[in-house]
Amino acid sequence: MFGFMETADLAVVGCYFVLVLCIGFFAMWKSNRSTVSGYFLAGRSMTWVAIGASLFVSNIGSEHFIGLAGSGAASGFAVGAWEFNAVLLLQLLGWVFIPVYIRSGVFTMPQYLYKRYGGSRLKMYFALLFLLLYVFTKLSVDLYAGALFIRASLGWDLYLSIIILIGLTAVLTVTGGLVAVIYTDVMQAILMIGGALTLMVVGMVKVGGFEELKRRYMLASPNVTAIISSFNLSSTNTCHIHPKEDSLKMLREPTDEDVPWPGFLFGQTPASGWYWCADQVIVQRVLAAKNIAHAKGATLMAGFLKLLPMFIIVIPGMISRILFTDEVVCINPEHCMQVCGSSAGCSNIAYPRLVLGILPAGLRGLMMAVMIAALMSDLDSIFNSASTIFTLDIYKHLRKAASSRELMVVGRLFVIFMVGISIAWVPIIVEMQGGQMYLYIQEVAGYLTPPVAAVFLLGIFWKRCNEQGAFCGGLVASILGISRLILAFVYHVPECDQSDTRPSFIRNIHYMYLAAALFWITIIIAVIVSLLTPPPARDLIRTTTFWALRDTEIMLRGLGEESAKLTEKSVAKCGDDIRCAEISDCKQKDDDCSPPADRIELVLLMPGHGDPKSMTSHCNEILSANDSFVNGQTTPVDQMDQRQTELKRNMWWRCFDQCCGIKGYSEKKTAKDSVESEMVCLQMLQESPKVKLILNFGLFVVCSIGIFMFIYFSL
């Protein structure tokens, strides 16, 4: 569309691919991917730096570089409001939601709903809703945005380039799990920020600085006469060719079509709250932290990084409008089709046009690598999180007796299924009317996510809310939101040179106001139904609300005493029964607070009865004499023949297991496992006074900066 890259650019892109694959495969061989927590939560071993970088890169996908910059070119500073809002919501995640999730000992968000409310219908409903959101607001838009940039810079066939990128991303996700995702995200964050900062600096130099940028942006209107003559257009009508009068304000009048301030504060914030505090892609990364201090540090780091997109993405989009006005601002649908292939507008080409227009060879390749990094990072985040939800919330519910190995295989196969869905969605993406892509994402999410945010908030802060209330409130609001979304597709926005004949309630009511209404409808119905029905059982609210975080040290000491009693009891039982379990010298522990599918009980063959006081040493003697270790497990000799037969599978299955890090386990969870799991969760919530002081000071600083940015860009 704008020309092709040179050899130096392609060399940079090639080096990038080699580096990413090396990091991914290094993580594949070094990490523990044979357990549920190892594959889906990186063994809960990640530090705040890695998680903070991964949070930023997982959020800043190709749709940000294309959509955020495009909205900046079309409407100015307004779209930056989402980025500064995220700065604040990330801290809500770290200080309120993540402690509750850790205390609950959950992997996925539908799993939290199940533990908080009980019953499976709420968990299944929201699991399916999350997967649908991934398709409509993440996968489809990411693929379209990435394809738009690749086609503009490399001239590759659209479908071929998408299939190659999806394939490489799926390989990293399938083989390495969340560890590979986070490790590659750290490298991609450095590359992404460095490349985007370079483009911003070069662009700022071109336009003459920030003040000159604001002045020239308000004058950036296309030369209509020259365009009509050069493109030989049959229509001379023009529309939306001049910058809006309030383009340099972020929060605008209540009737503004982009960001009305009441709608943003009361409607968009709950919808964004779902994404930052209850979306699997985001929460899964923070749950991989070593402890709550690393989790909070990660959200602080991500909050500081989220200050950057306004400057490295939105402002470059505005620069692109200034430097390439006649292309980025098309004058009518006929002109738009000739320039970018979309009759709705060409603002989405602002970022790739700027990259290919002002950067020299080599740097263009760097920015191409940045775009590929954004696309792959977003895709691997979606693949990993979607497979987690499907495996642990849907498949595990349908097959309650599924083994750990079976769950690992299903998780990887679902990634392949997601790849197929993504490729099948490509023709729809190509025909999608772009307009302002980023606002399209927010509108779809605004119709679907407010009920989810309301259900999570009620579950965390109001103990009296029960399953009936949450389900009824969420269901009614979701039906209303889906109905409004269908109407939005039926009565789509007309082309800019045509009259708007849509019904007034669609044409005149902004989607942010509808999001606010859906949020409060959910809360009102949930409160009324909950008060008219029995309260939730005590077990459902014991560890799943914000109030369960009080006095964690006292609870930890109590659980320690209970664990000691259970240990004595199981040692005594070892002398009376044939089977000996729960003895520390005879068992290999998994030190995370994972669900039953990730707990392993080693069963030892005991020859007879014995003195309980000497059971530990006796078990050790029997272990050395009669048992062997196969694939990380302790197995009696009389079962070795069966185990050897199982290991002699065909070569292809053994290669599959080796690549995916799968081991066979027998799963069984005892009372002591449950107590120790809860103890580990409580230990993760402990903070030293010094660390807590530092984190709270960081919280004050980042929130102050976020609020200041809102005020500065809105005045």
C-alpha positions, -999 to 999 in steps of 0.1 A, spaced: 0 0 0 29 24 8 59 5 -4 80 -24 7 107 -29 33 144 -31 24 168 -60 32 180 -43 64 144 -41 77 138 -78 69 170 -88 87 159 -70 118 125 -88 117 143 -121 112 166 -116 141 136 -107 163 119 -140 154 150 -160 162 154 -143 196 117 -148 206 118 -185 196 150 -190 216 135 -174 247 103 -194 244 121 -227 240 145 -219 268 114 -214 290 100 -246 276 128 -268 288 136 -250 321 101 -244 334 77 -268 352 50 -274 327 38 -308 339 14 -294 366 -16 -273 363 -1 -244 383 32 -248 364 16 -245 330 -12 -220 337 3 -199 365 41 -203 359 44 -222 391 37 -190 410 73 -181 408 74 -148 388 88 -115 401 72 -81 399 94 -69 370 85 -98 347 48 -96 356 46 -58 352 62 -60 318 39 -88 308 8 -69 320 18 -40 298 26 -60 267 -5 -82 271 -26 -51 270 -8 -31 243 -15 -53 213 -16 -45 176 -51 -30 180 -35 -3 202 -9 7 177 -35 7 149 -67 17 168 -54 40 195 -32 59 170 -61 60 146 -84 75 171 -57 100 180 -55 110 144 -93 112 141 -103 128 174 -72 140 193 -65 134 229 -98 118 239 -88 82 235 -60 86 260 -86 86 288 -87 48 287 -49 47 293 -50 70 324 -81 52 337 -61 19 335 -34 34 357 -59 37 386 -78 5 379 -45 -15 380 -40 -4 416 -76 -16 424 -65 -50 410 -34 -51 431 -48 -39 464 -83 -53 464 -90 -80 439 -57 -100 438 -56 -105 476 -91 -119 474 -82 -142 445 -51 -155 463 -70 -160 495 -96 -180 475 -69 -202 459 -83 -199 424 -68 -202 389 -95 -186 368 -122 -160 372 -152 -184 365 -136 -206 392 -138 -177 416 -174 -172 408 -180 -209 416 -162 -207 449 -179 -174 459 -215 -182 448 -217 -219 445 -235 -238 418 -221 -243 383 -245 -223 361 -229 -189 370 -194 -203 364 -203 -219 331 -222 -188 319 -194 -164 325 -168 -188 311 -187 -190 278 -191 -152 279 -154 -147 284 -145 -169 255 -170 -150 233 -154 -117 243 -120 -130 234 -133 -138 199 -152 -105 193 -130 -79 210 -96 -95 210 -88 -121 184 -107 -107 155 -95 -71 160 -59 -81 167 -57 -102 135 -72 -74 114 -49 -48 129 -18 -69 125 -27 -78 89 -32 -42 81 3 -33 92 19 -63 75 2 -58 42 13 -21 43 49 -28 50 57 -62 35 31 -67 8 26 -103 19 -6 -121 12 -31 -113 40 -40 -149 49 -5 -163 46 10 -137 70 -18 -142 96 -15 -180 95 23 -178 100 20 -154 129 -7 -174 146 13 -206 141 44 -192 157 24 -178 186 6 -211 191 39 -230 192 52 -207 220 20 -210 240 15 -248 236 51 -257 245 60 -232 271 28 -223 290 26 -191 310 63 -191 317 72 -188 280 45 -162 276 58 -140 304 95 -144 295 89 -134 259 67 -106 271 96 -91 290 118 -90 260 89 -77 238 81 -49 263 117 -36 260 115 -38 222 80 -22 221 87 7 243 121 14 227 108 13 192 77 34 199 97 60 218 121 63 188 92 69 165 77 95 188 110 114 191 115 114 154 79 125 148 82 153 174 113 166 157 95 166 124 65 187 136 86 210 159 77 200 195 46 195 216 31 230 214 36 231 176 20 197 174 -12 210 190 -13 241 167 -7 222 135 -31 194 144 -60 219 146 -50 230 110 -46 195 96 -74 193 70 -70 176 36 -67 195 3 -100 186 -12 -94 200 -47 -61 182 -51 -75 149 -39 -105 150 -63 -83 157 -93 -56 132 -84 -79 104 -75 -104 111 -102 -134 109 -78 -169 109 -91 -183 123 -58 -173 157 -46 -190 155 -12 -168 157 19 -174 148 56 -154 148 88 -124 164 72 -117 191 99 -105 184 134 -131 188 162 -130 220 182 -124 200 214 -98 177 200 -72 188 225 -95 179 255 -97 145 269 -130 144 289 -156 163 269 -192 176 270 -220 151 281 -233 151 244 -199 144 228 -199 114 204 -164 101 215 -159 106 253 -187 122 272 -173 127 307 -204 114 327 -206 83 305 -169 77 308 -167 80 346 -199 61 354 -203 37 324 -169 31 308 -151 28 342 -171 -3 352 -166 -19 318 -128 -12 321 -130 -25 356 -139 -59 343 -109 -59 319 -83 -49 345 -97 -67 376 -116 -97 364 -103 -106 329 -84 -139 327 -57 -125 305 -47 -98 330 -54 -116 363 -36 -148 353 -4 -129 351 -6 -113 385 -16 -147 401 17 -160 389 35 -137 414 56 -152 442 35 -134 468 13 -104 473 42 -79 475 54 -90 440 18 -88 428 14 -52 440 48 -42 427 37 -56 393 5 -35 392 25 -4 402 50 -10 374 23 -17 349 5 15 361 36 36 354 41 20 320 4 27 311 13 64 313 33 59 281 7 50 254 -7 85 254 28 97 243 41 68 223 9 58 204 -18 85 206 5 115 199 22 97 169 -12 92 155 -18 129 156 16 135 141 7 112 112 -24 133 105 -2 164 104 24 149 80 1 127 58 -32 146 60 -44 137 25 -42 99 32 -50 96 68 -80 120 65 -100 107 35 -127 131 23 -155 106 14 -162 69 11 -150 67 -25 -117 82 -16 -114 61 15 -118 29 -5 -90 39 -29 -66 48 -1 -71 20 25 -99 -3 13 -125 8 40 -153 31 32 -157 40 69 -124 59 71 -86 56 69 -76 68 104 -65 32 112 -35 35 88 -21 65 107 6 45 126 19 23 98 19 53 75 40 72 99 65 43 104 70 38 67 70 75 59 96 90 83 119 62 96 150 51 77 158 15 67 166 -6 97 144 14 121 114 5 99 123 -31 105 126 -24 143 90 -10 143 78 -39 122 93 -62 149 75 -40 175 41 -46 157 48 -83 154 57 -83 191 24 -66 200 4 -90 179 21 -122 191 21 -111 227 -17 -104 226 -24 -136 208 -3 -158 231 -20 -141 261 -54 -149 247 -45 -185 237 -31 -193 272 -59 -176 291 -87 -190 269 -72 -225 272 -71 -221 310 -108 -211 312 -119 -239 289 -98 -266 306 -105 -257 342 -140 -242 341 -157 -261 312 -139 -294 305 -131 -301 342 -168 -295 350 -179 -319 322 -152 -345 332 -148 -343 369 -125 -373 370 -101 -359 344 -64 -365 353 -37 -339 354 -22 -352 322 -56 -352 305 -61 -315 315 -27 -306 301 -34 -323 268 -69 -307 265 -54 -273 273 -30 -276 245 -55 -290 220 -79 -261 228 -51 -237 217 -51 -254 184 -89 -251 182 -85 -214 189 -60 -211 161 -86 -226 137 -113 -203 149 -90 -173 144 -81 -182 108 -118 -189 100 -126 -154 113 -102 -137 90 -127 -131 61 -151 -114 85 -123 -92 98 -113 -81 63 -149 -70 56 -153 -53 90 -159 -16 86 -129 -1 105 -139 34 113 -122 40 147 -112 4 156 -104 12 192 -139 27 198 -154 -4 182 -137 -25 208 -149 -4 237 -185 -3 224 -187 -41 221 -172 -45 255 -195 -18 269 -226 -39 260 -212 -72 274 -189 -65 304 -207 -42 329 -228 -71 343 -196 -91 349 -180 -62 367 -211 -58 389 -212 -95 398 -175 -95 408 -178 -63 429 -209 -76 447 -192 -109 454 -161 -93 469 -177 -65 489 -212 -78 499 -214 -110 518 -252 -112 516 -252 -115 478 -261 -151 468 -260 -172 436 -296 -165 427 -292 -128 429 -259 -127 410 -273 -150 383 -306 -132 378 -289 -97 378 -262 -108 354 -286 -127 331 -311 -98 327 -284 -72 321 -266 -95 297 -298 -101 277 -303 -64 274 -267 -58 264 -266 -85 238 -299 -72 224 -285 -37 221 -253 -51 205 -274 -70 179 -294 -38 171 -260 -19 167 -251 -44 140 -285 -43 123 -287 -5 124 -251 2 116 -236 36 113 -243 50 78 -215 62 56 -205 98 63 -221 112 31 -255 96 38 -283 106 61 -287 88 95 -320 70 95 -314 49 126 -340 49 155 -334 78 179 -326 56 209 -297 41 189 -286 73 173 -288 96 203 -279 74 233 -241 69 237 -230 33 245 -212 45 277 -246 56 292 -260 22 283 -230 6 300 -237 26 332 -274 15 330 -265 -22 326 -241 -20 355 -267 -5 379 -295 -28 366 -273 -58 375 -266 -45 410 -303 -36 417 -317 -69 406 -289 -88 424 -296 -70 456 -334 -74 455 -332 -111 446 -305 -118 472 -326 -102 500 -357 -122 490 -338 -155 490 -317 -173 517 -281 -160 523 -251 -179 510 -236 -207 531 -208 -197 554 -183 -218 535 -189 -198 503 -179 -165 519 -152 -177 543 -123 -171 520 -139 -153 489 -146 -118 501 -126 -87 509 -134 -91 546 -117 -125 547 -84 -107 544 -86 -95 580 -64 -113 607 -46 -135 582 -17 -140 607 -41 -154 633 -57 -178 608 -23 -189 596 -13 -199 631 -46 -218 636 -41 -237 603 -5 -246 613 -18 -262 645 -45 -280 625 -19 -293 600 3 -306 628 -27 -325 642 -35 -340 608 1 -350 604 1 -369 637 -32 -385 628 -20 -397 594 12 -411 609 -9 -430 634 -31 -443 606 0 -456 588 5 -482 615 -31 -495 612 -37 -495 575 -20 -511 545 -15 -476 528 7 -448 542 1 -413 530 8 -378 540 42 -385 554 67 -358 545 96 -381 538 75 -402 515 59 -375 495 69 -349 469 50 -317 475 39 -291 451 43 -258 470 14 -238 456 -22 -234 466 -36 -252 436 -69 -270 431 -73 -308 435 -62 -315 400 -27 -304 408 -22 -323 441 -3 -356 441 -5 -383 467 23 -408 467 11 -443 478 36 -466 495 33 -503 499 34 -512 536 42 -548 546 22 -548 578 14 -530 610 40 -511 630 46 -486 657 33 -451 648 64 -434 662 87 -453 638 65 -451 608 85 -424 590 118 -443 591 99 -475 583 84 -460 553 118 -449 541 132 -484 545 103 -499 525 108 -472 499 144 -480 493 138 -517 493 107 -522 473 99 -490 454 113 -473 423 107 -439 408 91 -437 374 84 -403 357 88 -384 390 65 -408 410 70 -434 436 57 -468 424 56 -502 440 77 -529 424 47 -551 418 32 -523 396 65 -518 376 55 -541 348 23 -522 341 42 -489 343 69 -501 319 42 -511 294 26 -477 296 60 -460 289 65 -481 258 41 -460 237 47 -452 202 73 -426 193 49 -398 183 31 -398 216 64 -398 236 76 -368 215 43 -350 221 47 -355 259 83 -345 258 76 -312 239 46 -304 261 63 -314 294 35 -338 303 39 -364 330 15 -390 342 1 -385 378 -24 -401 400 -43 -373 418 -59 -375 452 -64 -347 477 -67 -353 515 -77 -331 544 -41 -322 551 -37 -311 515 -66 -287 519 -52 -272 551 -17 -268 536 -31 -252 504 -49 -226 525 -17 -221 546 3 -214 515 -23 -189 503 -22 -171 536 16 -170 536 15 -154 502 -6 -126 517 20 -117 544 39 -84 540 67 -70 561 60 -35 574 89 -20 554 77 -35 521 41 -25 528 53 11 534 72 12 502 43 -2 482 18 22 497 40 51 489 42 39 453 4 36 452 1 72 463 26 84 436 11 65 407 -25 74 416 -15 111 419 2 111 385 -29 94 369 -53 119 383 -30 148 374 -29 135 338 -67 134 336 -69 170 348 -40 183 326 -54 169 293 -90 178 301 -86 215 309 
